[in-house]
Amino acid sequence: MRNLDPEVQVTLKTVAARKGLSFSEYLRRTLTEVAERERLRERWERRVAEHTEETAQLRDAESRAWKPLGVDRETILDVIREGREER
């Protein structure tokens, strides 16, 4: 690996040796893990954005669908009672 701080390189080589891996293999595995985490993070962010959009759309639809009728509770109950009496 080029242009790597010497102290960082020593640390990485030490970790690789402790794990019984060559420096190249350790870097390959580590960078693969970093790339996978990034892929998962991006996927998670997309899903959160989609969910946020879906939730906003549902909220908008609900607010349009459930507008107050301007009828109080007692009036509704009176109509129900009248309907029952007519049966």
HTML snippet that shows the backbone in 3Dmol.js (N, CA, C, O; Angstrom):
<script src="https://3Dmol.org/build/3Dmol-min.js"></script>
<div id="view" style="width:600px;height:400px;position:relative"></div>
<script>
const pdb = `
ATOM      1  N   MET A   1       0.851  -1.170   0.000  1.00  0.00           N
ATOM      2  CA  MET A   1       0.000   0.000   0.000  1.00  0.00           C
ATOM      3  C   MET A   1       0.896   1.231   0.000  1.00  0.00           C
ATOM      4  O   MET A   1       1.836   1.329   0.788  1.00  0.00           O
ATOM      5  N   ARG A   2       0.598   2.153  -0.879  1.00  0.00           N
ATOM      6  CA  ARG A   2       1.432   3.353  -1.021  1.00  0.00           C
ATOM      7  C   ARG A   2       0.883   4.510  -0.191  1.00  0.00           C
ATOM      8  O   ARG A   2      -0.296   4.556   0.161  1.00  0.00           O
ATOM      9  N   ASN A   3       1.786   5.437   0.103  1.00  0.00           N
ATOM     10  CA  ASN A   3       1.446   6.690   0.785  1.00  0.00           C
ATOM     11  C   ASN A   3       0.741   6.469   2.119  1.00  0.00           C
ATOM     12  O   ASN A   3      -0.120   7.257   2.511  1.00  0.00           O
ATOM     13  N   LEU A   4       1.103   5.413   2.802  1.00  0.00           N
ATOM     14  CA  LEU A   4       0.523   5.122   4.110  1.00  0.00           C
ATOM     15  C   LEU A   4       1.499   5.596   5.176  1.00  0.00           C
ATOM     16  O   LEU A   4       2.702   5.361   5.065  1.00  0.00           O
ATOM     17  N   ASP A   5       0.999   6.250   6.187  1.00  0.00           N
ATOM     18  CA  ASP A   5       1.845   6.699   7.285  1.00  0.00           C
ATOM     19  C   ASP A   5       2.594   5.482   7.840  1.00  0.00           C
ATOM     20  O   ASP A   5       1.978   4.447   8.092  1.00  0.00           O
ATOM     21  N   PRO A   6       3.905   5.593   8.030  1.00  0.00           N
ATOM     22  CA  PRO A   6       4.693   4.437   8.498  1.00  0.00           C
ATOM     23  C   PRO A   6       4.174   3.825   9.800  1.00  0.00           C
ATOM     24  O   PRO A   6       4.180   2.604   9.954  1.00  0.00           O
ATOM     25  N   GLU A   7       3.729   4.660  10.730  1.00  0.00           N
ATOM     26  CA  GLU A   7       3.208   4.137  11.997  1.00  0.00           C
ATOM     27  C   GLU A   7       1.934   3.324  11.773  1.00  0.00           C
ATOM     28  O   GLU A   7       1.723   2.294  12.413  1.00  0.00           O
ATOM     29  N   VAL A   8       1.104   3.791  10.873  1.00  0.00           N
ATOM     30  CA  VAL A   8      -0.126   3.068  10.552  1.00  0.00           C
ATOM     31  C   VAL A   8       0.224   1.729   9.913  1.00  0.00           C
ATOM     32  O   VAL A   8      -0.371   0.702  10.240  1.00  0.00           O
ATOM     33  N   GLN A   9       1.181   1.745   9.009  1.00  0.00           N
ATOM     34  CA  GLN A   9       1.584   0.512   8.332  1.00  0.00           C
ATOM     35  C   GLN A   9       2.118  -0.507   9.337  1.00  0.00           C
ATOM     36  O   GLN A   9       1.789  -1.690   9.254  1.00  0.00           O
ATOM     37  N   VAL A  10       2.938  -0.056  10.280  1.00  0.00           N
ATOM     38  CA  VAL A  10       3.480  -0.960  11.304  1.00  0.00           C
ATOM     39  C   VAL A  10       2.338  -1.550  12.126  1.00  0.00           C
ATOM     40  O   VAL A  10       2.318  -2.751  12.395  1.00  0.00           O
ATOM     41  N   THR A  11       1.398  -0.713  12.520  1.00  0.00           N
ATOM     42  CA  THR A  11       0.257  -1.189  13.308  1.00  0.00           C
ATOM     43  C   THR A  11      -0.537  -2.240  12.541  1.00  0.00           C
ATOM     44  O   THR A  11      -0.878  -3.289  13.088  1.00  0.00           O
ATOM     45  N   LEU A  12      -0.830  -1.958  11.279  1.00  0.00           N
ATOM     46  CA  LEU A  12      -1.607  -2.900  10.472  1.00  0.00           C
ATOM     47  C   LEU A  12      -0.851  -4.212  10.253  1.00  0.00           C
ATOM     48  O   LEU A  12      -1.444  -5.289  10.298  1.00  0.00           O
ATOM     49  N   LYS A  13       0.438  -4.119  10.019  1.00  0.00           N
ATOM     50  CA  LYS A  13       1.240  -5.335   9.836  1.00  0.00           C
ATOM     51  C   LYS A  13       1.277  -6.159  11.118  1.00  0.00           C
ATOM     52  O   LYS A  13       1.253  -7.389  11.073  1.00  0.00           O
ATOM     53  N   THR A  14       1.334  -5.478  12.257  1.00  0.00           N
ATOM     54  CA  THR A  14       1.338  -6.172  13.547  1.00  0.00           C
ATOM     55  C   THR A  14       0.014  -6.906  13.762  1.00  0.00           C
ATOM     56  O   THR A  14      -0.002  -8.064  14.179  1.00  0.00           O
ATOM     57  N   VAL A  15      -1.075  -6.235  13.479  1.00  0.00           N
ATOM     58  CA  VAL A  15      -2.397  -6.860  13.624  1.00  0.00           C
ATOM     59  C   VAL A  15      -2.515  -8.054  12.685  1.00  0.00           C
ATOM     60  O   VAL A  15      -3.003  -9.112  13.082  1.00  0.00           O
ATOM     61  N   ALA A  16      -2.074  -7.890  11.451  1.00  0.00           N
ATOM     62  CA  ALA A  16      -2.124  -8.984  10.472  1.00  0.00           C
ATOM     63  C   ALA A  16      -1.326 -10.184  10.977  1.00  0.00           C
ATOM     64  O   ALA A  16      -1.787 -11.323  10.892  1.00  0.00           O
ATOM     65  N   ALA A  17      -0.138  -9.929  11.497  1.00  0.00           N
ATOM     66  CA  ALA A  17       0.709 -11.015  12.001  1.00  0.00           C
ATOM     67  C   ALA A  17       0.039 -11.728  13.173  1.00  0.00           C
ATOM     68  O   ALA A  17       0.066 -12.956  13.254  1.00  0.00           O
ATOM     69  N   ARG A  18      -0.563 -10.958  14.081  1.00  0.00           N
ATOM     70  CA  ARG A  18      -1.266 -11.555  15.219  1.00  0.00           C
ATOM     71  C   ARG A  18      -2.405 -12.461  14.771  1.00  0.00           C
ATOM     72  O   ARG A  18      -2.713 -13.458  15.424  1.00  0.00           O
ATOM     73  N   LYS A  19      -3.020 -12.108  13.662  1.00  0.00           N
ATOM     74  CA  LYS A  19      -4.139 -12.899  13.137  1.00  0.00           C
ATOM     75  C   LYS A  19      -3.667 -14.012  12.211  1.00  0.00           C
ATOM     76  O   LYS A  19      -4.476 -14.780  11.692  1.00  0.00           O
ATOM     77  N   GLY A  20      -2.362 -14.095  12.007  1.00  0.00           N
ATOM     78  CA  GLY A  20      -1.813 -15.140  11.156  1.00  0.00           C
ATOM     79  C   GLY A  20      -2.075 -14.907   9.679  1.00  0.00           C
ATOM     80  O   GLY A  20      -2.163 -15.858   8.903  1.00  0.00           O
ATOM     81  N   LEU A  21      -2.201 -13.640   9.288  1.00  0.00           N
ATOM     82  CA  LEU A  21      -2.484 -13.292   7.895  1.00  0.00           C
ATOM     83  C   LEU A  21      -1.332 -12.491   7.312  1.00  0.00           C
ATOM     84  O   LEU A  21      -0.598 -11.809   8.027  1.00  0.00           O
ATOM     85  N   SER A  22      -1.196 -12.591   6.007  1.00  0.00           N
ATOM     86  CA  SER A  22      -0.233 -11.710   5.345  1.00  0.00           C
ATOM     87  C   SER A  22      -0.807 -10.292   5.385  1.00  0.00           C
ATOM     88  O   SER A  22      -2.008 -10.094   5.566  1.00  0.00           O
ATOM     89  N   PHE A  23       0.069  -9.331   5.215  1.00  0.00           N
ATOM     90  CA  PHE A  23      -0.376  -7.933   5.204  1.00  0.00           C
ATOM     91  C   PHE A  23      -1.413  -7.710   4.108  1.00  0.00           C
ATOM     92  O   PHE A  23      -2.436  -7.064   4.333  1.00  0.00           O
ATOM     93  N   SER A  24      -1.143  -8.250   2.924  1.00  0.00           N
ATOM     94  CA  SER A  24      -2.073  -8.085   1.792  1.00  0.00           C
ATOM     95  C   SER A  24      -3.427  -8.721   2.079  1.00  0.00           C
ATOM     96  O   SER A  24      -4.468  -8.126   1.798  1.00  0.00           O
ATOM     97  N   GLU A  25      -3.416  -9.928   2.638  1.00  0.00           N
ATOM     98  CA  GLU A  25      -4.683 -10.613   2.938  1.00  0.00           C
ATOM     99  C   GLU A  25      -5.457  -9.861   4.015  1.00  0.00           C
ATOM    100  O   GLU A  25      -6.676  -9.718   3.927  1.00  0.00           O
ATOM    101  N   TYR A  26      -4.742  -9.382   5.029  1.00  0.00           N
ATOM    102  CA  TYR A  26      -5.405  -8.613   6.084  1.00  0.00           C
ATOM    103  C   TYR A  26      -6.045  -7.351   5.507  1.00  0.00           C
ATOM    104  O   TYR A  26      -7.187  -7.028   5.836  1.00  0.00           O
ATOM    105  N   LEU A  27      -5.313  -6.635   4.646  1.00  0.00           N
ATOM    106  CA  LEU A  27      -5.865  -5.427   4.023  1.00  0.00           C
ATOM    107  C   LEU A  27      -7.063  -5.765   3.139  1.00  0.00           C
ATOM    108  O   LEU A  27      -8.058  -5.041   3.140  1.00  0.00           O
ATOM    109  N   ARG A  28      -6.973  -6.857   2.386  1.00  0.00           N
ATOM    110  CA  ARG A  28      -8.079  -7.259   1.515  1.00  0.00           C
ATOM    111  C   ARG A  28      -9.338  -7.521   2.339  1.00  0.00           C
ATOM    112  O   ARG A  28     -10.419  -7.036   2.003  1.00  0.00           O
ATOM    113  N   ARG A  29      -9.193  -8.289   3.420  1.00  0.00           N
ATOM    114  CA  ARG A  29     -10.353  -8.601   4.269  1.00  0.00           C
ATOM    115  C   ARG A  29     -10.910  -7.345   4.942  1.00  0.00           C
ATOM    116  O   ARG A  29     -12.121  -7.129   4.987  1.00  0.00           O
ATOM    117  N   THR A  30     -10.006  -6.534   5.455  1.00  0.00           N
ATOM    118  CA  THR A  30     -10.434  -5.321   6.153  1.00  0.00           C
ATOM    119  C   THR A  30     -11.155  -4.370   5.205  1.00  0.00           C
ATOM    120  O   THR A  30     -12.209  -3.834   5.549  1.00  0.00           O
ATOM    121  N   LEU A  31     -10.605  -4.158   4.029  1.00  0.00           N
ATOM    122  CA  LEU A  31     -11.242  -3.255   3.062  1.00  0.00           C
ATOM    123  C   LEU A  31     -12.560  -3.828   2.547  1.00  0.00           C
ATOM    124  O   LEU A  31     -13.492  -3.078   2.260  1.00  0.00           O
ATOM    125  N   THR A  32     -12.643  -5.147   2.430  1.00  0.00           N
ATOM    126  CA  THR A  32     -13.903  -5.782   2.034  1.00  0.00           C
ATOM    127  C   THR A  32     -14.970  -5.530   3.095  1.00  0.00           C
ATOM    128  O   THR A  32     -16.119  -5.237   2.765  1.00  0.00           O
ATOM    129  N   GLU A  33     -14.594  -5.644   4.367  1.00  0.00           N
ATOM    130  CA  GLU A  33     -15.533  -5.370   5.460  1.00  0.00           C
ATOM    131  C   GLU A  33     -15.980  -3.908   5.453  1.00  0.00           C
ATOM    132  O   GLU A  33     -17.160  -3.613   5.644  1.00  0.00           O
ATOM    133  N   VAL A  34     -15.040  -3.005   5.233  1.00  0.00           N
ATOM    134  CA  VAL A  34     -15.369  -1.574   5.170  1.00  0.00           C
ATOM    135  C   VAL A  34     -16.357  -1.310   4.036  1.00  0.00           C
ATOM    136  O   VAL A  34     -17.338  -0.588   4.214  1.00  0.00           O
ATOM    137  N   ALA A  35     -16.093  -1.896   2.875  1.00  0.00           N
ATOM    138  CA  ALA A  35     -16.981  -1.704   1.720  1.00  0.00           C
ATOM    139  C   ALA A  35     -18.365  -2.278   2.001  1.00  0.00           C
ATOM    140  O   ALA A  35     -19.369  -1.674   1.622  1.00  0.00           O
ATOM    141  N   GLU A  36     -18.435  -3.426   2.655  1.00  0.00           N
ATOM    142  CA  GLU A  36     -19.728  -4.045   2.977  1.00  0.00           C
ATOM    143  C   GLU A  36     -20.504  -3.183   3.970  1.00  0.00           C
ATOM    144  O   GLU A  36     -21.710  -2.994   3.815  1.00  0.00           O
ATOM    145  N   ARG A  37     -19.824  -2.664   4.981  1.00  0.00           N
ATOM    146  CA  ARG A  37     -20.497  -1.778   5.941  1.00  0.00           C
ATOM    147  C   ARG A  37     -21.050  -0.546   5.241  1.00  0.00           C
ATOM    148  O   ARG A  37     -22.163  -0.106   5.529  1.00  0.00           O
ATOM    149  N   GLU A  38     -20.271   0.007   4.323  1.00  0.00           N
ATOM    150  CA  GLU A  38     -20.714   1.190   3.574  1.00  0.00           C
ATOM    151  C   GLU A  38     -21.936   0.853   2.719  1.00  0.00           C
ATOM    152  O   GLU A  38     -22.887   1.632   2.653  1.00  0.00           O
ATOM    153  N   ARG A  39     -21.907  -0.305   2.069  1.00  0.00           N
ATOM    154  CA  ARG A  39     -23.035  -0.736   1.245  1.00  0.00           C
ATOM    155  C   ARG A  39     -24.294  -0.886   2.109  1.00  0.00           C
ATOM    156  O   ARG A  39     -25.378  -0.452   1.718  1.00  0.00           O
ATOM    157  N   LEU A  40     -24.140  -1.502   3.280  1.00  0.00           N
ATOM    158  CA  LEU A  40     -25.282  -1.672   4.182  1.00  0.00           C
ATOM    159  C   LEU A  40     -25.784  -0.324   4.702  1.00  0.00           C
ATOM    160  O   LEU A  40     -26.991  -0.110   4.817  1.00  0.00           O
ATOM    161  N   ARG A  41     -24.856   0.586   5.016  1.00  0.00           N
ATOM    162  CA  ARG A  41     -25.253   1.910   5.503  1.00  0.00           C
ATOM    163  C   ARG A  41     -26.063   2.644   4.442  1.00  0.00           C
ATOM    164  O   ARG A  41     -27.096   3.243   4.742  1.00  0.00           O
ATOM    165  N   GLU A  42     -25.587   2.594   3.198  1.00  0.00           N
ATOM    166  CA  GLU A  42     -26.308   3.260   2.106  1.00  0.00           C
ATOM    167  C   GLU A  42     -27.679   2.625   1.891  1.00  0.00           C
ATOM    168  O   GLU A  42     -28.673   3.318   1.674  1.00  0.00           O
ATOM    169  N   ARG A  43     -27.713   1.300   1.955  1.00  0.00           N
ATOM    170  CA  ARG A  43     -29.000   0.600   1.801  1.00  0.00           C
ATOM    171  C   ARG A  43     -29.959   1.005   2.916  1.00  0.00           C
ATOM    172  O   ARG A  43     -31.138   1.250   2.662  1.00  0.00           O
ATOM    173  N   TRP A  44     -29.458   1.076   4.150  1.00  0.00           N
ATOM    174  CA  TRP A  44     -30.272   1.477   5.297  1.00  0.00           C
ATOM    175  C   TRP A  44     -30.794   2.906   5.110  1.00  0.00           C
ATOM    176  O   TRP A  44     -31.970   3.175   5.355  1.00  0.00           O
ATOM    177  N   GLU A  45     -29.929   3.811   4.680  1.00  0.00           N
ATOM    178  CA  GLU A  45     -30.344   5.199   4.471  1.00  0.00           C
ATOM    179  C   GLU A  45     -31.428   5.300   3.400  1.00  0.00           C
ATOM    180  O   GLU A  45     -32.373   6.076   3.543  1.00  0.00           O
ATOM    181  N   ARG A  46     -31.293   4.512   2.321  1.00  0.00           N
ATOM    182  CA  ARG A  46     -32.332   4.515   1.280  1.00  0.00           C
ATOM    183  C   ARG A  46     -33.655   4.013   1.838  1.00  0.00           C
ATOM    184  O   ARG A  46     -34.711   4.578   1.554  1.00  0.00           O
ATOM    185  N   ARG A  47     -33.595   2.948   2.633  1.00  0.00           N
ATOM    186  CA  ARG A  47     -34.826   2.370   3.195  1.00  0.00           C
ATOM    187  C   ARG A  47     -35.486   3.349   4.164  1.00  0.00           C
ATOM    188  O   ARG A  47     -36.709   3.497   4.162  1.00  0.00           O
ATOM    189  N   VAL A  48     -34.695   4.007   4.978  1.00  0.00           N
ATOM    190  CA  VAL A  48     -35.243   5.000   5.910  1.00  0.00           C
ATOM    191  C   VAL A  48     -35.900   6.132   5.129  1.00  0.00           C
ATOM    192  O   VAL A  48     -36.985   6.587   5.489  1.00  0.00           O
ATOM    193  N   ALA A  49     -35.246   6.587   4.060  1.00  0.00           N
ATOM    194  CA  ALA A  49     -35.814   7.661   3.232  1.00  0.00           C
ATOM    195  C   ALA A  49     -37.116   7.205   2.588  1.00  0.00           C
ATOM    196  O   ALA A  49     -38.083   7.967   2.545  1.00  0.00           O
ATOM    197  N   GLU A  50     -37.156   5.965   2.084  1.00  0.00           N
ATOM    198  CA  GLU A  50     -38.386   5.434   1.482  1.00  0.00           C
ATOM    199  C   GLU A  50     -39.496   5.362   2.517  1.00  0.00           C
ATOM    200  O   GLU A  50     -40.636   5.740   2.247  1.00  0.00           O
ATOM    201  N   HIS A  51     -39.153   4.870   3.711  1.00  0.00           N
ATOM    202  CA  HIS A  51     -40.145   4.746   4.780  1.00  0.00           C
ATOM    203  C   HIS A  51     -40.673   6.120   5.188  1.00  0.00           C
ATOM    204  O   HIS A  51     -41.870   6.291   5.417  1.00  0.00           O
ATOM    205  N   THR A  52     -39.779   7.086   5.276  1.00  0.00           N
ATOM    206  CA  THR A  52     -40.182   8.444   5.634  1.00  0.00           C
ATOM    207  C   THR A  52     -41.142   9.001   4.592  1.00  0.00           C
ATOM    208  O   THR A  52     -42.143   9.630   4.935  1.00  0.00           O
ATOM    209  N   GLU A  53     -40.837   8.770   3.324  1.00  0.00           N
ATOM    210  CA  GLU A  53     -41.705   9.230   2.232  1.00  0.00           C
ATOM    211  C   GLU A  53     -43.056   8.526   2.284  1.00  0.00           C
ATOM    212  O   GLU A  53     -44.096   9.167   2.132  1.00  0.00           O
ATOM    213  N   GLU A  54     -43.047   7.197   2.499  1.00  0.00           N
ATOM    214  CA  GLU A  54     -44.296   6.436   2.581  1.00  0.00           C
ATOM    215  C   GLU A  54     -45.149   6.930   3.747  1.00  0.00           C
ATOM    216  O   GLU A  54     -46.362   7.086   3.614  1.00  0.00           O
ATOM    217  N   THR A  55     -44.510   7.172   4.882  1.00  0.00           N
ATOM    218  CA  THR A  55     -45.232   7.645   6.061  1.00  0.00           C
ATOM    219  C   THR A  55     -45.857   9.010   5.797  1.00  0.00           C
ATOM    220  O   THR A  55     -47.003   9.254   6.174  1.00  0.00           O
ATOM    221  N   ALA A  56     -45.116   9.888   5.159  1.00  0.00           N
ATOM    222  CA  ALA A  56     -45.645  11.219   4.837  1.00  0.00           C
ATOM    223  C   ALA A  56     -46.831  11.111   3.888  1.00  0.00           C
ATOM    224  O   ALA A  56     -47.820  11.825   4.051  1.00  0.00           O
ATOM    225  N   GLN A  57     -46.743  10.227   2.900  1.00  0.00           N
ATOM    226  CA  GLN A  57     -47.850  10.048   1.956  1.00  0.00           C
ATOM    227  C   GLN A  57     -49.084   9.503   2.666  1.00  0.00           C
ATOM    228  O   GLN A  57     -50.201   9.945   2.395  1.00  0.00           O
ATOM    229  N   LEU A  58     -48.892   8.548   3.572  1.00  0.00           N
ATOM    230  CA  LEU A  58     -50.026   7.998   4.323  1.00  0.00           C
ATOM    231  C   LEU A  58     -50.667   9.069   5.198  1.00  0.00           C
ATOM    232  O   LEU A  58     -51.891   9.173   5.276  1.00  0.00           O
ATOM    233  N   ARG A  59     -49.828   9.861   5.853  1.00  0.00           N
ATOM    234  CA  ARG A  59     -50.349  10.933   6.698  1.00  0.00           C
ATOM    235  C   ARG A  59     -51.173  11.923   5.879  1.00  0.00           C
ATOM    236  O   ARG A  59     -52.242  12.360   6.306  1.00  0.00           O
ATOM    237  N   ASP A  60     -50.662  12.271   4.697  1.00  0.00           N
ATOM    238  CA  ASP A  60     -51.391  13.188   3.819  1.00  0.00           C
ATOM    239  C   ASP A  60     -52.722  12.587   3.398  1.00  0.00           C
ATOM    240  O   ASP A  60     -53.747  13.268   3.413  1.00  0.00           O
ATOM    241  N   ALA A  61     -52.709  11.308   3.019  1.00  0.00           N
ATOM    242  CA  ALA A  61     -53.935  10.635   2.583  1.00  0.00           C
ATOM    243  C   ALA A  61     -54.940  10.571   3.728  1.00  0.00           C
ATOM    244  O   ALA A  61     -56.131  10.798   3.518  1.00  0.00           O
ATOM    245  N   GLU A  62     -54.472  10.266   4.932  1.00  0.00           N
ATOM    246  CA  GLU A  62     -55.369  10.188   6.087  1.00  0.00           C
ATOM    247  C   GLU A  62     -55.969  11.553   6.403  1.00  0.00           C
ATOM    248  O   GLU A  62     -57.152  11.653   6.728  1.00  0.00           O
ATOM    249  N   SER A  63     -55.170  12.588   6.310  1.00  0.00           N
ATOM    250  CA  SER A  63     -55.687  13.920   6.637  1.00  0.00           C
ATOM    251  C   SER A  63     -56.742  14.354   5.627  1.00  0.00           C
ATOM    252  O   SER A  63     -57.664  15.092   5.976  1.00  0.00           O
ATOM    253  N   ARG A  64     -56.618  13.905   4.380  1.00  0.00           N
ATOM    254  CA  ARG A  64     -57.634  14.231   3.377  1.00  0.00           C
ATOM    255  C   ARG A  64     -58.880  13.372   3.559  1.00  0.00           C
ATOM    256  O   ARG A  64     -59.993  13.836   3.311  1.00  0.00           O
ATOM    257  N   ALA A  65     -58.706  12.131   3.988  1.00  0.00           N
ATOM    258  CA  ALA A  65     -59.827  11.195   4.084  1.00  0.00           C
ATOM    259  C   ALA A  65     -60.689  11.433   5.316  1.00  0.00           C
ATOM    260  O   ALA A  65     -61.888  11.155   5.280  1.00  0.00           O
ATOM    261  N   TRP A  66     -60.127  11.930   6.385  1.00  0.00           N
ATOM    262  CA  TRP A  66     -60.859  12.052   7.648  1.00  0.00           C
ATOM    263  C   TRP A  66     -61.057  13.511   8.044  1.00  0.00           C
ATOM    264  O   TRP A  66     -60.452  13.999   8.999  1.00  0.00           O
ATOM    265  N   LYS A  67     -61.893  14.180   7.312  1.00  0.00           N
ATOM    266  CA  LYS A  67     -62.194  15.573   7.656  1.00  0.00           C
ATOM    267  C   LYS A  67     -63.397  15.585   8.600  1.00  0.00           C
ATOM    268  O   LYS A  67     -64.305  14.767   8.453  1.00  0.00           O
ATOM    269  N   PRO A  68     -63.410  16.489   9.549  1.00  0.00           N
ATOM    270  CA  PRO A  68     -64.532  16.570  10.486  1.00  0.00           C
ATOM    271  C   PRO A  68     -65.847  16.820   9.744  1.00  0.00           C
ATOM    272  O   PRO A  68     -65.904  17.585   8.781  1.00  0.00           O
ATOM    273  N   LEU A  69     -66.886  16.159  10.215  1.00  0.00           N
ATOM    274  CA  LEU A  69     -68.200  16.302   9.584  1.00  0.00           C
ATOM    275  C   LEU A  69     -68.992  17.473  10.160  1.00  0.00           C
ATOM    276  O   LEU A  69     -69.971  17.921   9.563  1.00  0.00           O
ATOM    277  N   GLY A  70     -68.572  17.957  11.300  1.00  0.00           N
ATOM    278  CA  GLY A  70     -69.305  19.052  11.925  1.00  0.00           C
ATOM    279  C   GLY A  70     -70.573  18.575  12.626  1.00  0.00           C
ATOM    280  O   GLY A  70     -71.492  19.361  12.856  1.00  0.00           O
ATOM    281  N   VAL A  71     -70.624  17.291  12.965  1.00  0.00           N
ATOM    282  CA  VAL A  71     -71.785  16.717  13.649  1.00  0.00           C
ATOM    283  C   VAL A  71     -71.319  16.276  15.024  1.00  0.00           C
ATOM    284  O   VAL A  71     -70.298  15.602  15.161  1.00  0.00           O
ATOM    285  N   ASP A  72     -72.086  16.666  16.052  1.00  0.00           N
ATOM    286  CA  ASP A  72     -71.658  16.294  17.396  1.00  0.00           C
ATOM    287  C   ASP A  72     -72.071  14.856  17.735  1.00  0.00           C
ATOM    288  O   ASP A  72     -72.858  14.234  17.022  1.00  0.00           O
ATOM    289  N   ARG A  73     -71.537  14.363  18.807  1.00  0.00           N
ATOM    290  CA  ARG A  73     -71.738  12.975  19.236  1.00  0.00           C
ATOM    291  C   ARG A  73     -73.207  12.670  19.476  1.00  0.00           C
ATOM    292  O   ARG A  73     -73.701  11.629  19.042  1.00  0.00           O
ATOM    293  N   GLU A  74     -73.898  13.544  20.146  1.00  0.00           N
ATOM    294  CA  GLU A  74     -75.314  13.299  20.477  1.00  0.00           C
ATOM    295  C   GLU A  74     -76.174  13.180  19.227  1.00  0.00           C
ATOM    296  O   GLU A  74     -77.085  12.353  19.183  1.00  0.00           O
ATOM    297  N   THR A  75     -75.904  13.980  18.224  1.00  0.00           N
ATOM    298  CA  THR A  75     -76.666  13.903  16.971  1.00  0.00           C
ATOM    299  C   THR A  75     -76.460  12.542  16.317  1.00  0.00           C
ATOM    300  O   THR A  75     -77.411  11.930  15.832  1.00  0.00           O
ATOM    301  N   ILE A  76     -75.237  12.078  16.306  1.00  0.00           N
ATOM    302  CA  ILE A  76     -74.937  10.761  15.729  1.00  0.00           C
ATOM    303  C   ILE A  76     -75.670   9.670  16.495  1.00  0.00           C
ATOM    304  O   ILE A  76     -76.275   8.784  15.892  1.00  0.00           O
ATOM    305  N   LEU A  77     -75.617   9.731  17.831  1.00  0.00           N
ATOM    306  CA  LEU A  77     -76.299   8.722  18.643  1.00  0.00           C
ATOM    307  C   LEU A  77     -77.812   8.773  18.445  1.00  0.00           C
ATOM    308  O   LEU A  77     -78.463   7.729  18.411  1.00  0.00           O
ATOM    309  N   ASP A  78     -78.376   9.968  18.315  1.00  0.00           N
ATOM    310  CA  ASP A  78     -79.821  10.095  18.065  1.00  0.00           C
ATOM    311  C   ASP A  78     -80.209   9.423  16.752  1.00  0.00           C
ATOM    312  O   ASP A  78     -81.223   8.727  16.690  1.00  0.00           O
ATOM    313  N   VAL A  79     -79.420   9.623  15.712  1.00  0.00           N
ATOM    314  CA  VAL A  79     -79.710   9.010  14.408  1.00  0.00           C
ATOM    315  C   VAL A  79     -79.632   7.487  14.514  1.00  0.00           C
ATOM    316  O   VAL A  79     -80.456   6.782  13.932  1.00  0.00           O
ATOM    317  N   ILE A  80     -78.651   6.982  15.249  1.00  0.00           N
ATOM    318  CA  ILE A  80     -78.527   5.525  15.432  1.00  0.00           C
ATOM    319  C   ILE A  80     -79.747   4.988  16.168  1.00  0.00           C
ATOM    320  O   ILE A  80     -80.314   3.972  15.767  1.00  0.00           O
ATOM    321  N   ARG A  81     -80.158   5.663  17.243  1.00  0.00           N
ATOM    322  CA  ARG A  81     -81.332   5.217  18.020  1.00  0.00           C
ATOM    323  C   ARG A  81     -82.599   5.229  17.169  1.00  0.00           C
ATOM    324  O   ARG A  81     -83.402   4.298  17.231  1.00  0.00           O
ATOM    325  N   GLU A  82     -82.772   6.280  16.379  1.00  0.00           N
ATOM    326  CA  GLU A  82     -83.947   6.363  15.501  1.00  0.00           C
ATOM    327  C   GLU A  82     -83.962   5.209  14.499  1.00  0.00           C
ATOM    328  O   GLU A  82     -85.011   4.625  14.225  1.00  0.00           O
ATOM    329  N   GLY A  83     -82.798   4.894  13.962  1.00  0.00           N
ATOM    330  CA  GLY A  83     -82.703   3.784  13.013  1.00  0.00           C
ATOM    331  C   GLY A  83     -83.063   2.465  13.659  1.00  0.00           C
ATOM    332  O   GLY A  83     -83.697   1.619  13.028  1.00  0.00           O
ATOM    333  N   ARG A  84     -82.671   2.276  14.905  1.00  0.00           N
ATOM    334  CA  ARG A  84     -83.001   1.041  15.622  1.00  0.00           C
ATOM    335  C   ARG A  84     -84.500   0.964  15.907  1.00  0.00           C
ATOM    336  O   ARG A  84     -85.103  -0.105  15.804  1.00  0.00           O
ATOM    337  N   GLU A  85     -85.094   2.096  16.263  1.00  0.00           N
ATOM    338  CA  GLU A  85     -86.530   2.115  16.576  1.00  0.00           C
ATOM    339  C   GLU A  85     -87.376   1.813  15.346  1.00  0.00           C
ATOM    340  O   GLU A  85     -88.454   1.230  15.461  1.00  0.00           O
ATOM    341  N   GLU A  86     -86.895   2.206  14.173  1.00  0.00           N
ATOM    342  CA  GLU A  86     -87.642   1.982  12.937  1.00  0.00           C
ATOM    343  C   GLU A  86     -87.643   0.515  12.536  1.00  0.00           C
ATOM    344  O   GLU A  86     -88.510   0.100  11.767  1.00  0.00           O
ATOM    345  N   ARG A  87     -86.725  -0.264  13.015  1.00  0.00           N
ATOM    346  CA  ARG A  87     -86.671  -1.681  12.628  1.00  0.00           C
ATOM    347  C   ARG A  87     -87.720  -2.445  13.269  1.00  0.00           C
ATOM    348  O   ARG A  87     -87.822  -3.653  13.057  1.00  0.00           O
TER     349      ARG A  87
END
`;
const viewer = $3Dmol.createViewer("view");
viewer.addModel(pdb, "pdb");
viewer.setStyle({}, {cartoon: {color: "spectrum"}});
viewer.zoomTo();
viewer.render();
</script>
